[in-house]
Protein backbone atom coordinates (compact mmCIF):
# COMPACT_ATOMS: atom_id res chain seq x y z
CA UNK A 1 0.00 0.00 0.00
CA UNK A 2 1.19 3.49 -0.84
CA UNK A 3 -0.03 6.44 1.21
CA UNK A 4 0.51 9.97 -0.07
CA UNK A 5 -0.37 13.31 1.49
CA UNK A 6 -0.63 16.83 0.14
CA UNK A 7 -0.68 19.54 2.78
CA UNK A 8 -0.64 23.25 2.02
CA UNK A 9 -1.86 25.34 4.97
CA UNK A 10 -1.66 28.56 2.97
CA UNK A 11 -4.19 27.20 0.45
CA UNK A 12 -6.10 25.00 2.95
CA UNK A 13 -5.06 21.80 1.17
CA UNK A 14 -5.09 18.71 3.41
CA UNK A 15 -5.57 15.63 1.25
CA UNK A 16 -4.66 11.96 1.35
CA UNK A 17 -4.33 9.36 -1.41
CA UNK A 18 -4.05 5.59 -0.80
CA UNK A 19 -3.11 3.18 -3.60
CA UNK A 20 -3.02 -0.61 -3.25
CA UNK A 21 -3.17 -3.78 -5.33
CA UNK A 22 -5.31 -6.71 -4.17
CA UNK A 23 -6.31 -10.03 -5.66
CA UNK A 24 -10.00 -10.32 -6.51
CA UNK A 25 -12.29 -13.25 -5.77
CA UNK A 26 -12.32 -14.11 -9.47
CA UNK A 27 -8.54 -14.55 -9.78
CA UNK A 28 -7.82 -11.13 -11.26
CA UNK A 29 -6.14 -8.14 -9.65
CA UNK A 30 -7.59 -4.80 -8.63
CA UNK A 31 -5.90 -1.43 -8.29
CA UNK A 32 -7.79 0.30 -5.50
CA UNK A 33 -7.52 4.06 -5.04
CA UNK A 34 -8.92 5.99 -2.09
CA UNK A 35 -8.72 9.75 -1.71
CA UNK A 36 -10.22 12.62 0.23
CA UNK A 37 -9.66 15.31 2.84
CA UNK A 38 -7.53 14.40 5.86
CA UNK A 39 -9.84 16.14 8.37
CA UNK A 40 -12.92 14.35 7.08
CA UNK A 41 -11.45 10.86 7.27
CA UNK A 42 -13.73 9.51 4.57
CA UNK A 43 -13.36 9.92 0.88
CA UNK A 44 -13.96 8.27 -2.44
CA UNK A 45 -12.89 4.87 -3.72
CA UNK A 46 -12.26 3.62 -7.25
CA UNK A 47 -11.27 0.09 -8.30
CA UNK A 48 -9.81 -0.86 -11.67
CA UNK A 49 -9.43 -4.54 -12.56
CA UNK A 50 -6.42 -6.13 -14.29
CA UNK A 51 -5.72 -9.67 -15.44
CA UNK A 52 -2.17 -9.86 -14.07
CA UNK A 53 -0.48 -8.59 -10.94
CA UNK A 54 2.34 -7.10 -13.02
CA UNK A 55 -0.02 -4.90 -15.03
CA UNK A 56 -1.76 -3.73 -11.85
CA UNK A 57 1.58 -2.85 -10.22
CA UNK A 58 2.70 -1.01 -13.35
CA UNK A 59 -0.48 1.05 -13.25
CA UNK A 60 0.09 1.70 -9.53
CA UNK A 61 3.62 3.01 -10.17
CA UNK A 62 2.37 5.30 -12.97
CA UNK A 63 -0.39 6.66 -10.75
CA UNK A 64 2.06 7.25 -7.89
CA UNK A 65 4.41 9.16 -10.20
CA UNK A 66 1.54 11.32 -11.45
CA UNK A 67 0.43 12.14 -7.91
CA UNK A 68 3.99 13.01 -6.85
CA UNK A 69 4.24 15.42 -9.81
CA UNK A 70 1.08 17.10 -8.50
CA UNK A 71 2.66 17.73 -5.09
CA UNK A 72 1.81 14.61 -3.09
CA UNK A 73 4.60 13.13 -0.98
C-alpha positions in Angstrom: 0.0 0.0 0.0 1.2 3.5 -0.8 0.0 6.4 1.2 0.5 10.0 -0.1 -0.4 13.3 1.5 -0.6 16.8 0.1 -0.7 19.5 2.8 -0.6 23.3 2.0 -1.9 25.3 5.0 -1.7 28.6 3.0 -4.2 27.2 0.5 -6.1 25.0 3.0 -5.1 21.8 1.2 -5.1 18.7 3.4 -5.6 15.6 1.2 -4.7 12.0 1.3 -4.3 9.4 -1.4 -4.1 5.6 -0.8 -3.1 3.2 -3.6 -3.0 -0.6 -3.2 -3.2 -3.8 -5.3 -5.3 -6.7 -4.2 -6.3 -10.0 -5.7 -10.0 -10.3 -6.5 -12.3 -13.2 -5.8 -12.3 -14.1 -9.5 -8.5 -14.5 -9.8 -7.8 -11.1 -11.3 -6.1 -8.1 -9.7 -7.6 -4.8 -8.6 -5.9 -1.4 -8.3 -7.8 0.3 -5.5 -7.5 4.1 -5.0 -8.9 6.0 -2.1 -8.7 9.8 -1.7 -10.2 12.6 0.2 -9.7 15.3 2.8 -7.5 14.4 5.9 -9.8 16.1 8.4 -12.9 14.4 7.1 -11.4 10.9 7.3 -13.7 9.5 4.6 -13.4 9.9 0.9 -14.0 8.3 -2.4 -12.9 4.9 -3.7 -12.3 3.6 -7.3 -11.3 0.1 -8.3 -9.8 -0.9 -11.7 -9.4 -4.5 -12.6 -6.4 -6.1 -14.3 -5.7 -9.7 -15.4 -2.2 -9.9 -14.1 -0.5 -8.6 -10.9 2.3 -7.1 -13.0 0.0 -4.9 -15.0 -1.8 -3.7 -11.8 1.6 -2.9 -10.2 2.7 -1.0 -13.4 -0.5 1.1 -13.2 0.1 1.7 -9.5 3.6 3.0 -10.2 2.4 5.3 -13.0 -0.4 6.7 -10.7 2.1 7.2 -7.9 4.4 9.2 -10.2 1.5 11.3 -11.5 0.4 12.1 -7.9 4.0 13.0 -6.9 4.2 15.4 -9.8 1.1 17.1 -8.5 2.7 17.7 -5.1 1.8 14.6 -3.1 4.6 13.1 -1.0 
